[in-house]
Amino acid sequence: MSTVFQIPLPFPFANMLDRQDSCIGRDMRHTMRLLQREFYRSCIRESGSLIPSAVRLVGTSKPLQKLLITEQDFLDIGRKDADLLQDYLEAWSRQGLKPRQFAVLPTGDEFAWRVARSKFCGKILSDKPLPDYWGVRVVDDLTNATENFAIWFFDYVKKELHFLRIWCRDANVFKVITHAAAIAAKAQGCGRILAWNVDEGLLSACPQGGRVTQLRMKNLAAVAWYGEGDCPEWVVNEKYDWC
């Protein structure tokens, strides 16, 4: 089931935006069509972002570090993400669990494409400096594990931060990730954060009053299955594999 996870920013001045797609003026929609057309003509991957130093986090039950993700990290994270997903799917299959499952394996190019498009629009629609980072890794100091991360981009028309991909297995670590996203959203003048199909076990990290989970009524992903038996379940159906 496809859902949208909304997080109002934890800052007094950042109220939930009420503006919907239908409220965007005709001139703005026309401008966006022109921007998108120009973007596809000039789409070239950019590089050279600076990597900020690691920041030690306090207030969690175990020592963690937050490492900011730049565009230069996308391919490496995509490969690691694909390996993690393959391990998960193989373990599921070996145990004979039902239903059968499949996933679209990330390559890193999906992240780069979305971020390049976001930057193109941000240069024209936003008065904020473009971000130096587009996600966060959370590292466990005790094990040096970096298997918790998230990547995002910005919708400068709706003033929203959208998670592209979240890999997290700990609700307390997810709290760190959403806090980092809120800081990034605030810096870009965004009023809310959206994510698709967040694991229910992670939602406990966020106050009930600070989030809304609802069915998506548009931008619904679909797959046609021509194999034997029932269609496998699509896992990790997140925004990274949506164009």
N, C-alpha and C positions, 0 to 999 in steps of 0.2 A: 504494500500500500504506500503510495507516494504522499509525503507530508511536507509541510514547510515549518521550520523552526525559527521563530522570531525572538530576538533578544533586545528589548529596549536598553539603551546605553545607561550604565550606572553613573550618570552625571546629571546634576540638577537641571542644567539648561537644555539637555538633549531629550526632548520629548518625542514620543512615537509620532512619526509622520502619518498624516491622514490622507495625503495625496495618493490617488490611484492613477492607473494608466489613463483612464478616461478623462482625468482632469488636466492632462498635459495638453497644452494649447496646440492648435494646428500648426502654427509657425515652428514650435519646438519639434513636433514630429517630422515636419519637412526638413528641418535642420539636421535632425538625427539621420534621416535617410541619406542626405547628402554627405554627412560625415562618414557613415558606414561605407558608402560607395567609394569615397576617396580613400578610406582606410584599406579596403581590399586591393586597391591599386598600388598602395605603397607599403604593404605589410612586409616589414623586414625585422627580423629578430634583433633586438638591441642587447648590449651587454655592458659590463664595466661598472656595475653597482658596487658600492663599498659594503663590506661586511662589518656590521657593528660588533663590538666586543660582547662576549657572553655576559649575561646579567644573572647573578645568583638570586634565587627566589626564597622568601621566608614565609612562614605561616602555613606550611604544608607539613604532612606527617613524615616526610622523608626529604633528604637533601636533593634539590632539583636545580637544574640550570635551564635557562631559556635562550635558545640560539635562533637568531632571526634569519629567515630564508630570503635569499635574493634570487634574481633571475638566473644567475650562474649555477644555482643549486638544482634547478628544475629537472634536468636530465638524470642526475644522480638519484634524486628522490623518486623520480618516476621508475627507475630500474629497481630500487629497493622496494618500492610499493608493489610493483608487479611480482617480485619474488615473494613478498609476504602473502599476497593474494593467492599465488599458485600453491604455496605451502598449505594455506588454509583449505583451498578447494581439494587438494590431493588428500589431506587428512579427512575431510568430510566424505570423500568418495571411498577411501579405504575402510571406513567404518560402516559403509553401506547405509548412511543416513538418508532420510527422505524429507522433503523432495530433493531431487537432483538440483544442483545449483550451477550458475555460470556468472562470470563477471567480465567486464571490459577492462583489460589490463592497461594501466597507464604507461605512457612512454616518456612523459615530461613535455612533449610537444603540445599537449592539450593545455597545460598550464601556461606555457609561453604564448600561445595564440590568444587566450583570454586576456592575459595581462597586457600584451601588446595592444590589443583593441581598447582596453581600459585606459592605458596611457595616452593613446591617440585622442580619445574623447576628453580625457582629463585636461590635456593641454589647452583645449578650446573652451570647455564648459566650466572649468574650476579655476578659482583664483588661488588655490592652495598649491604649494610645491609638490611635485609628484613624489610618491613614497620611494624610499630606498630599499624597502623590504616588502614581501608579499606573502608572508606566512611565518610560522614559528615551529621549531622543534623543541621538545622538552626532554632533557637528558637526566637520567638517574645517576647521581654522582657515585653511588655504591656499585652499580653494575655497568656504568657507561653505556647503557642501552639508550638508543635513540628511536625506538619504534613508536613514538607518539609524536604526531606532527599534524599540521593543518596548513593549507594553502588557500588564499582568497584573492578576490579582485574587487574593484569598485564599480558600481553603477552610478555614474555622475549625473544622470538625469533624475533618478529616483532618490539620490543621496542615500545609497545603501551599500553596505559591505556584504558580499556573497561568498560563502565558503565554497571552494571548488572541490576540496577533498579533505576528509578528516580520517586519520587513523589514530585511534585512541582506545585503550582498554582499561582506563582507570578514571573514575568519576572525578577524583581530586585533581588529576592532571588535566582533565577536560576543563575544569574551572580556571586553571592557569591559561589554557589556550583561549577560552572565551574572553578572559580579561585582557590578554594581549591583543585580541581582535578588537575589543572595545576601544583600547587606546589608539590603535591604528585608524579605526572608524572616526573617532573624535578628531584626529589630526586632519582628516579629509572632509570634515564637515558633514559626516553621515549621521542619520538619526536612528537607524536600526540595522540589525544584522540578520541575514537569512541563511539557512542551511537546509539541504534536502535529506530526508530519511536519516536523521540522527538516531543512533542506537538508544533505545529506551533506558538502558542502564546508565547512560551518561547524563540524562536529563535531571537526575536527582541532584546533580551538582549545582544546578541553577534554581533560584527561588521560583516557586510556582507563580508568584505574582509578576515575575519578570520575563515570562515567556508565554508564547501561544503556539500550540501545535495544531495544525489543521490540514485538511485534505487540499491538495493542489487541484484547481479546476482547469488549468491550462498548462502548456509546456509539459505535457505528459509523455514520458518515454514509453516506447512500445517495441516489441520484437515479434517477428513472424517465425514460428517453429514448424519445420517440415520433417523433423526426425520422428523416430518411434516413441510412443508413449506420450505422456503429458508434457507440456512445455516446462523446462526447468525454471526454477526460481531465479530471478535476476537479483543478485546481491551487490552491495556497494553501488546502488543506483544513485549516484551523486552528480553534481553539476559539471564535473570535469569532462564527462563524456557526452555532454549536451552541447550542440552547436546552435 
